[in-house]
Amino acid sequence: FLFRLFPLREHGMNLRARPLTCQEIQAFKRSKEVMQRFIRAYQLMLRFYGIILVNEETGELKRAENWAERFQNLNRFGHNNLRITRILKCLGEMGYEHYQVHLVKFFLTETLVKETLPNVKRSALDYFLFTVRSKRKRRELVHYAWQHFKPRGGFAWGPHDKLLKYR
């Protein structure tokens, strides 16, 4: 189900699922209908995780009304982190790099600032962050994570001297 909704150019857990080709990705991007379905699938999964896509143009997100219940599910079942990583990678493949940034920042905020998703923190830092295609945006997110990580001395996702100087 998820592997068909969020296909990638790499093999996933379903070894029978064939990876996408570059030509298939381009064909998907040219189809308005396919891209509309892709966004609907993204919204469906966000709702499952207790998140709402506020703005389709920007990718801005917020907590859904049922966020507390859904976040319990995210904290309890680590396999969701693999799915989120897959969704993030697929967003990049389909030309929604700006959506990647909002989703990663959402999880960094919930794990590091609001501390509502402690069991997602490691995946957010080890995997989610590094799916972001834009090097500049990825650096901004690493800096954001560093600013909110406790204890700051334990932050291992970037050189502290460069993070101190980052603008």
Secondary structure, DSSP 8 states (H G I E B T S, - for coil): -HHHHS--SS--S-TTS----HHHHHHHHH-HHHHHHHHHHHHHHHHHHTEEE--TTT--EEE-TTHHHHHHHHHH-THHHHHHHHHHHHHHHTT-HHHHHHHHHHHHIIIIIS---TTTHHHIIIIIGGG---HHHHHHHHHHHHHH-SSGGG--SS-HHHHHH--
